[in-house]
Amino acid sequence: MSKEIRQQVALAVKAVEDKKGEDLAVLEMDRRSGAFTDYFVLCSGTNPRQIQAIADEVREQLEKAGTRPNSVEGYNQAEWVLLDYVDFVVHVFSQRARGFYDLERLWKSAAHIEPSDLTKKKPAAKRAGKKVSVARSSKARSATRAAAGKRAKVRPRKRR
């Protein structure tokens, strides 16, 4: 991702923080996941007026920097406002809508980025959770058993 895009995302994050957006999360989307953008900025507001104020501040800050959203959705209802900047998408949720849609779970392959890392050359990504593939872990177990000279017996699991 380009430095310019990360700077724009950092501006969006600052705007969210200025309007006291809660549960701020920045996700760097995994290219292999088929994501249609590079970053998601997620936050929550406590009421419709705050949700709209957060969205307004993000638009204002990015317009000052010369960037306009490709589209804005959900502004009038203020349950879930989506600001699409093509390379990144800002989602401003009500607390109820955020829990219902749970985008962090839906896009769990995305890396969680600390807002302070956006201005660095290479952001330090934190994965949502370490995953060890079944094939890899069974290979590791087989190698360990072979090295120990033991042969493991596999017993079928009893079902109730």
C-alpha positions in Angstrom: 0.0 0.0 0.0 1.3 3.4 -0.8 2.4 6.0 1.7 -0.2 8.4 0.4 -3.1 6.0 1.2 -1.8 5.3 4.7 -1.6 9.1 5.3 -5.3 9.4 4.1 -6.3 6.6 6.5 -4.3 8.3 9.3 -6.3 11.5 8.6 -9.6 9.6 8.8 -8.4 8.0 12.1 -7.6 11.4 13.5 -11.0 12.7 12.5 -12.7 9.8 14.3 -10.6 10.4 17.4 -11.4 14.1 17.3 -15.1 13.3 17.5 -14.7 10.7 20.2 -15.5 7.7 18.1 -15.4 4.5 20.2 -13.7 1.1 19.6 -11.6 2.4 16.7 -10.0 -0.4 14.6 -8.0 -0.2 11.4 -7.8 -3.4 9.3 -5.4 -3.9 6.5 -7.2 -6.2 4.2 -5.5 -9.4 3.0 -5.1 -9.4 -0.8 -5.7 -13.1 -1.0 -9.1 -12.6 0.7 -10.6 -11.0 -2.4 -11.2 -7.7 -0.5 -12.2 -4.8 -2.7 -10.2 -2.2 -0.8 -6.9 -1.9 1.1 -8.1 -0.7 4.5 -11.2 -0.6 6.7 -11.5 2.0 9.4 -14.1 0.9 11.9 -15.6 2.8 14.8 -18.7 3.2 16.8 -20.8 6.2 17.9 -23.1 6.3 20.9 -26.1 8.0 19.1 -27.2 9.1 15.6 -26.0 12.6 16.0 -22.5 11.5 17.0 -22.4 9.0 14.2 -23.2 11.7 11.7 -20.7 14.1 13.3 -17.9 11.5 13.0 -18.8 11.0 9.3 -18.9 14.7 8.7 -15.5 15.2 10.4 -13.9 12.4 8.3 -15.3 13.9 5.1 -14.2 17.4 6.1 -10.6 16.4 7.0 -10.1 14.4 3.9 -11.7 17.1 1.6 -9.2 19.5 3.0 -6.5 17.1 1.9 -8.0 16.9 -1.6 -9.8 13.5 -1.2 -13.5 13.1 -1.7 -15.5 9.9 -1.0 -16.6 7.9 -4.0 -19.9 7.2 -2.2 -21.6 7.7 1.1 -24.3 5.4 2.4 -26.5 5.3 5.4 -26.0 8.9 6.5 -29.6 9.7 7.1 -30.4 6.6 9.1 -27.1 6.9 11.1 -27.0 3.2 12.1 -24.1 2.4 9.8 -22.5 5.2 7.8 -20.1 3.9 5.1 -17.7 6.3 3.4 -16.1 4.7 0.4 -12.7 6.2 -0.6 -12.0 3.3 -3.0 -8.5 2.5 -1.4 -10.1 2.5 2.1 -13.6 2.4 3.5 -14.6 4.2 6.7 -17.4 2.5 8.7 -19.2 4.4 11.5 -21.6 2.1 13.3 -24.1 2.4 16.1 -23.0 0.0 18.9 -25.9 -2.3 18.1 -25.2 -2.4 14.3 -21.5 -3.0 14.9 -22.2 -6.0 17.1 -24.7 -7.4 14.6 -22.5 -7.1 11.4 -19.2 -7.9 13.2 -16.9 -7.0 10.4 -13.8 -7.8 12.4 -15.0 -11.5 12.5 -16.2 -11.4 8.9 -12.7 -10.1 7.7 -10.7 -12.0 10.3 -7.9 -12.6 7.8 -7.2 -8.8 7.9 -4.3 -7.5 9.9 -5.1 -5.1 12.8 -3.0 -1.9 12.4 -2.3 0.4 15.2 -3.2 4.0 14.2 0.3 5.2 15.1 1.8 2.7 12.6 0.0 4.4 9.7 2.6 7.2 9.5 5.6 4.8 9.6 7.2 3.4 6.4 6.1 -0.2 7.1 3.2 -0.7 9.6 3.6 -3.4 12.2 0.6 -5.6 11.6 -1.0 -7.6 14.4 -3.0 -10.6 13.3 -6.4 -11.2 15.0 -5.2 -14.6 16.2 -2.4 -17.0 15.3 -3.5 -19.9 13.2 -1.6 -23.0 12.8 -2.8 -25.1 9.9 -3.8 -28.7 10.7 -1.4 -30.1 8.1 1.5 -28.1 9.5 0.8 -29.1 13.1 0.4 -32.8 12.2 3.7 -32.7 10.2 5.4 -31.1 13.2 4.0 -33.8 15.5 5.1 -36.5 13.1 8.6 -35.1 12.9 8.8 -34.9 16.7 7.6 -38.5 17.1 10.0 -39.8 14.4 12.9 -38.0 16.1 12.0 -39.5 19.4 11.8 -43.0 17.8 8.2 -43.5 18.9 5.4 -44.6 16.8 2.1 -43.0 17.8 -1.1 -45.0 17.8 -4.2 -43.2 16.5 -7.4 -44.2 18.3 -10.7 -43.3 16.8 -12.8 -41.0 18.9 -15.8 -42.4 20.6 -19.1 -40.8 19.8 -22.0 -40.5 22.3 
